[in-house]
Amino acid sequence: MAKKESLVKLSISLFLITVIAAIGLAAIYSITKAPIEKSQSAKKEMAISSVLPKFKGDLQQISIMPESGKDSVIVYLAYEGDQLFGGAVETYTDKAFSGTFSLMVGFDSAGNILGTEVLKMAETPGLGDKIDKKKATFSNQFVGKNPTSFNLKVTKDGGDVEAITAATISSRAFCDAVERAHSSFLKAKKESLWHLCLCGYAYLQ
């Protein structure tokens, strides 16, 4: 009988501990959720400003499902008045050494690459993490290039990109993310132009 009572008390204690822990975790999540979201939003805003230098205007956000990849890509079309300045694309790759990483890639109106910023990654320090321009010059070779003529593959695969030494997988993944960004930017441009044409036609009617 004593053993049974001890078992019941132990079960109740474990249940209470689990409940208290769950409540604690929920409280911590509730407290930290807003600051984390604010921090992530600020990081994206800084990344957009970095990849769209000298841009002063309005952003139009469009979600694009790329032909390759499992998730949608966010395109921020940048307008100065009625003129398209370019766009910033929040892109990703699932071919990284760590599995995935995400980038912000900026383009001018013609599709030339203005810059890149790493948003999230877990590549090997000293090797794959050199995709970050703060750590190495690897990403500089993309600036000013247009993916319609600049082959976004490493030279080992017949492309124009000089891979990071001993980090070919990360280099390939970076190219994959930039290519996804470029194709999504072009698609967003077409969608936006089509929308403007429809609005203009409706206005004339």
C-alpha positions as a Markdown table, in Angstrom:
| # | Residue | x | y | z |
|---|---|---|---|---|
| 1 | Met | 0.0 | 0.0 | 0.0 |
| 2 | Ala | 2.8 | 2.3 | 0.9 |
| 3 | Lys | 4.5 | 1.6 | -2.4 |
| 4 | Lys | 1.3 | 2.4 | -4.3 |
| 5 | Glu | 0.9 | 5.7 | -2.4 |
| 6 | Ser | 4.6 | 6.6 | -3.2 |
| 7 | Leu | 4.0 | 5.8 | -6.9 |
| 8 | Val | 0.9 | 8.0 | -7.0 |
| 9 | Lys | 2.8 | 10.9 | -5.3 |
| 10 | Leu | 5.7 | 10.5 | -7.7 |
| 11 | Ser | 3.4 | 10.5 | -10.7 |
| 12 | Ile | 1.6 | 13.6 | -9.4 |
| 13 | Ser | 5.0 | 15.3 | -8.7 |
| 14 | Leu | 6.2 | 14.5 | -12.2 |
| 15 | Phe | 2.9 | 15.8 | -13.7 |
| 16 | Leu | 3.2 | 19.0 | -11.8 |
| 17 | Ile | 6.8 | 19.5 | -12.8 |
| 18 | Thr | 5.9 | 18.9 | -16.4 |
| 19 | Val | 3.0 | 21.4 | -16.2 |
| 20 | Ile | 5.2 | 24.0 | -14.5 |
| 21 | Ala | 7.9 | 23.5 | -17.1 |
| 22 | Ala | 5.4 | 23.8 | -20.0 |
| 23 | Ile | 4.0 | 27.0 | -18.5 |
| 24 | Gly | 7.5 | 28.4 | -18.0 |
| 25 | Leu | 8.5 | 27.7 | -21.6 |
| 26 | Ala | 5.3 | 29.2 | -22.9 |
| 27 | Ala | 5.9 | 32.3 | -20.8 |
| 28 | Ile | 9.5 | 32.6 | -22.1 |
| 29 | Tyr | 8.3 | 32.1 | -25.7 |
| 30 | Ser | 5.7 | 34.8 | -25.2 |
| 31 | Ile | 8.2 | 37.2 | -23.8 |
| 32 | Thr | 11.0 | 36.6 | -26.3 |
| 33 | Lys | 8.8 | 36.2 | -29.5 |
| 34 | Ala | 8.3 | 39.9 | -30.1 |
| 35 | Pro | 12.0 | 40.9 | -29.6 |
| 36 | Ile | 13.2 | 38.0 | -31.8 |
| 37 | Glu | 10.8 | 39.0 | -34.6 |
| 38 | Lys | 11.8 | 42.6 | -34.3 |
| 39 | Ser | 15.5 | 41.7 | -34.5 |
| 40 | Gln | 14.9 | 39.5 | -37.5 |
| 41 | Ser | 12.9 | 42.3 | -39.2 |
| 42 | Ala | 15.6 | 44.8 | -38.5 |
| 43 | Lys | 18.3 | 42.4 | -39.9 |
| 44 | Lys | 16.2 | 42.0 | -43.1 |
| 45 | Glu | 15.8 | 45.8 | -43.5 |
| 46 | Met | 19.6 | 46.3 | -43.0 |
| 47 | Ala | 20.2 | 43.5 | -45.6 |
| 48 | Ile | 17.9 | 45.2 | -48.1 |
| 49 | Ser | 19.6 | 48.5 | -47.6 |
| 50 | Ser | 23.0 | 46.9 | -48.1 |
| 51 | Val | 22.1 | 45.1 | -51.3 |
| 52 | Leu | 20.2 | 48.1 | -52.8 |
| 53 | Pro | 22.8 | 50.9 | -52.3 |
| 54 | Lys | 21.6 | 54.5 | -52.9 |
| 55 | Phe | 18.0 | 53.3 | -53.1 |
| 56 | Lys | 15.4 | 55.7 | -51.8 |
| 57 | Gly | 11.8 | 54.8 | -52.6 |
| 58 | Asp | 9.1 | 52.2 | -51.9 |
| 59 | Leu | 9.2 | 48.4 | -51.8 |
| 60 | Gln | 6.6 | 46.1 | -53.2 |
| 61 | Gln | 6.7 | 42.6 | -51.6 |
| 62 | Ile | 5.8 | 39.7 | -53.8 |
| 63 | Ser | 6.0 | 36.0 | -52.9 |
| 64 | Ile | 7.3 | 33.8 | -55.8 |
| 65 | Met | 7.4 | 30.0 | -55.9 |
| 66 | Pro | 10.5 | 29.2 | -57.9 |
| 67 | Glu | 10.7 | 26.4 | -60.4 |
| 68 | Ser | 13.3 | 24.7 | -58.3 |
| 69 | Gly | 13.1 | 24.5 | -54.5 |
| 70 | Lys | 10.5 | 23.6 | -52.0 |
| 71 | Asp | 9.7 | 27.0 | -50.5 |
| 72 | Ser | 8.6 | 30.4 | -51.9 |
| 73 | Val | 11.0 | 33.3 | -52.3 |
| 74 | Ile | 10.3 | 36.8 | -51.2 |
| 75 | Val | 11.0 | 39.5 | -53.7 |
| 76 | Tyr | 11.1 | 43.2 | -52.7 |
| 77 | Leu | 10.7 | 45.2 | -55.9 |
| 78 | Ala | 12.2 | 48.6 | -55.4 |
| 79 | Tyr | 10.5 | 51.6 | -57.0 |
| 80 | Glu | 11.6 | 55.2 | -57.1 |
| 81 | Gly | 8.3 | 56.9 | -58.2 |
| 82 | Asp | 7.0 | 55.0 | -61.1 |
| 83 | Gln | 10.5 | 53.7 | -62.1 |
| 84 | Leu | 11.8 | 50.3 | -61.1 |
| 85 | Phe | 15.1 | 50.7 | -59.4 |
| 86 | Gly | 15.7 | 47.0 | -58.9 |
| 87 | Gly | 14.9 | 44.5 | -56.3 |
| 88 | Ala | 16.1 | 42.6 | -53.2 |
| 89 | Val | 15.4 | 38.9 | -53.0 |
| 90 | Glu | 15.3 | 36.8 | -49.9 |
| 91 | Thr | 16.5 | 33.5 | -51.3 |
| 92 | Tyr | 17.7 | 30.2 | -50.0 |
| 93 | Thr | 19.5 | 27.0 | -50.9 |
| 94 | Asp | 19.0 | 23.4 | -49.5 |
| 95 | Lys | 22.3 | 22.3 | -51.1 |
| 96 | Ala | 24.6 | 23.7 | -48.4 |
| 97 | Phe | 27.2 | 21.7 | -46.5 |
| 98 | Ser | 25.1 | 22.4 | -43.4 |
| 99 | Gly | 21.9 | 21.7 | -45.3 |
| 100 | Thr | 20.5 | 25.2 | -45.8 |
| 101 | Phe | 21.3 | 28.8 | -45.7 |
| 102 | Ser | 19.6 | 32.0 | -46.8 |
| 103 | Leu | 20.7 | 35.2 | -48.5 |
| 104 | Met | 19.5 | 38.6 | -49.5 |
| 105 | Val | 20.5 | 39.4 | -53.1 |
| 106 | Gly | 20.1 | 42.8 | -54.7 |
| 107 | Phe | 19.6 | 43.5 | -58.4 |
| 108 | Asp | 19.3 | 46.6 | -60.5 |
| 109 | Ser | 16.4 | 47.0 | -63.0 |
| 110 | Ala | 18.3 | 45.1 | -65.7 |
| 111 | Gly | 19.0 | 42.1 | -63.4 |
| 112 | Asn | 22.7 | 42.9 | -62.7 |
| 113 | Ile | 23.7 | 41.8 | -59.2 |
| 114 | Leu | 24.3 | 44.7 | -56.8 |
| 115 | Gly | 25.3 | 42.8 | -53.8 |
| 116 | Thr | 24.6 | 39.9 | -51.4 |
| 117 | Glu | 24.1 | 39.6 | -47.6 |
| 118 | Val | 24.0 | 36.4 | -45.6 |
| 119 | Leu | 20.9 | 36.2 | -43.5 |
| 120 | Lys | 21.3 | 32.8 | -41.9 |
| 121 | Met | 23.9 | 30.0 | -42.2 |
| 122 | Ala | 25.8 | 27.3 | -40.3 |
| 123 | Glu | 28.6 | 26.6 | -42.8 |
| 124 | Thr | 32.0 | 25.5 | -41.5 |
| 125 | Pro | 34.0 | 28.3 | -39.9 |
| 126 | Gly | 37.1 | 29.2 | -41.9 |
| 127 | Leu | 35.8 | 27.4 | -45.0 |
| 128 | Gly | 32.1 | 27.5 | -46.1 |
| 129 | Asp | 31.4 | 30.6 | -44.0 |
| 130 | Lys | 33.5 | 32.6 | -46.4 |
| 131 | Ile | 30.3 | 33.0 | -48.5 |
| 132 | Asp | 29.8 | 36.0 | -46.1 |
| 133 | Lys | 31.4 | 39.1 | -47.5 |
| 134 | Lys | 32.4 | 40.1 | -44.0 |
| 135 | Lys | 34.7 | 37.0 | -43.8 |
| 136 | Ala | 36.2 | 36.8 | -47.4 |
| 137 | Thr | 36.0 | 38.3 | -50.9 |
| 138 | Phe | 34.3 | 35.3 | -52.5 |
| 139 | Ser | 30.9 | 37.1 | -53.0 |
| 140 | Asn | 32.6 | 40.1 | -54.6 |
| 141 | Gln | 32.9 | 38.3 | -57.9 |
| 142 | Phe | 29.1 | 38.3 | -58.3 |
| 143 | Val | 28.7 | 42.1 | -58.0 |
| 144 | Gly | 28.0 | 43.7 | -61.4 |
| 145 | Lys | 27.4 | 40.4 | -63.1 |
| 146 | Asn | 24.2 | 39.4 | -64.8 |
| 147 | Pro | 23.2 | 35.8 | -64.5 |
| 148 | Thr | 21.8 | 35.7 | -68.0 |
| 149 | Ser | 25.4 | 35.8 | -69.2 |
| 150 | Phe | 27.5 | 35.0 | -66.1 |
| 151 | Asn | 27.3 | 31.3 | -65.6 |
| 152 | Leu | 26.3 | 30.7 | -62.0 |
| 153 | Lys | 28.3 | 27.5 | -61.6 |
| 154 | Val | 31.7 | 26.9 | -60.2 |
| 155 | Thr | 34.5 | 26.6 | -62.7 |
| 156 | Lys | 34.9 | 22.9 | -61.8 |
| 157 | Asp | 31.3 | 22.4 | -63.2 |
| 158 | Gly | 32.0 | 24.5 | -66.3 |
| 159 | Gly | 30.8 | 27.8 | -64.9 |
| 160 | Asp | 32.3 | 31.3 | -64.2 |
| 161 | Val | 32.5 | 31.2 | -60.4 |
| 162 | Glu | 35.8 | 30.7 | -58.6 |
| 163 | Ala | 34.9 | 28.4 | -55.7 |
| 164 | Ile | 36.1 | 28.9 | -52.1 |
| 165 | Thr | 39.2 | 26.7 | -51.6 |
| 166 | Ala | 38.2 | 23.4 | -49.9 |
| 167 | Ala | 34.5 | 24.5 | -49.8 |
| 168 | Thr | 33.1 | 23.7 | -53.2 |
| 169 | Ile | 29.8 | 22.5 | -51.7 |
| 170 | Ser | 29.2 | 25.8 | -50.1 |
| 171 | Ser | 30.2 | 27.6 | -53.2 |
| 172 | Arg | 27.8 | 25.6 | -55.3 |
| 173 | Ala | 25.1 | 26.2 | -52.8 |
| 174 | Phe | 25.7 | 30.0 | -52.9 |
| 175 | Cys | 25.4 | 29.9 | -56.7 |
| 176 | Asp | 22.1 | 27.9 | -56.4 |
| 177 | Ala | 20.7 | 30.5 | -54.0 |
| 178 | Val | 21.7 | 33.4 | -56.3 |
| 179 | Glu | 20.3 | 31.7 | -59.4 |
| 180 | Arg | 17.0 | 31.1 | -57.5 |
| 181 | Ala | 17.0 | 34.8 | -56.5 |
| 182 | His | 17.6 | 36.0 | -60.1 |
| 183 | Ser | 14.9 | 33.8 | -61.7 |
| 184 | Ser | 12.4 | 34.9 | -59.0 |
| 185 | Phe | 13.3 | 38.6 | -59.5 |
| 186 | Leu | 12.6 | 38.3 | -63.3 |
| 187 | Lys | 9.3 | 36.5 | -62.5 |
| 188 | Ala | 8.3 | 39.1 | -60.0 |
| 189 | Lys | 9.1 | 41.9 | -62.5 |
| 190 | Lys | 6.8 | 40.2 | -65.1 |
| 191 | Glu | 4.0 | 39.8 | -62.5 |
| 192 | Ser | 4.2 | 43.4 | -61.4 |
| 193 | Leu | 4.3 | 44.7 | -65.0 |
| 194 | Trp | 1.2 | 42.5 | -65.9 |
| 195 | His | -0.6 | 43.9 | -62.8 |
| 196 | Leu | 0.2 | 47.5 | -63.9 |
| 197 | Cys | -1.0 | 46.8 | -67.4 |
| 198 | Leu | -4.3 | 45.4 | -66.0 |
| 199 | Cys | -4.7 | 48.4 | -63.7 |
| 200 | Gly | -4.0 | 50.8 | -66.6 |
| 201 | Tyr | -6.5 | 49.0 | -68.8 |
| 202 | Ala | -9.2 | 49.1 | -66.1 |
| 203 | Tyr | -8.5 | 52.8 | -65.6 |
| 204 | Leu | -9.0 | 53.5 | -69.3 |
| 205 | Gln | -12.3 | 51.7 | -69.3 |
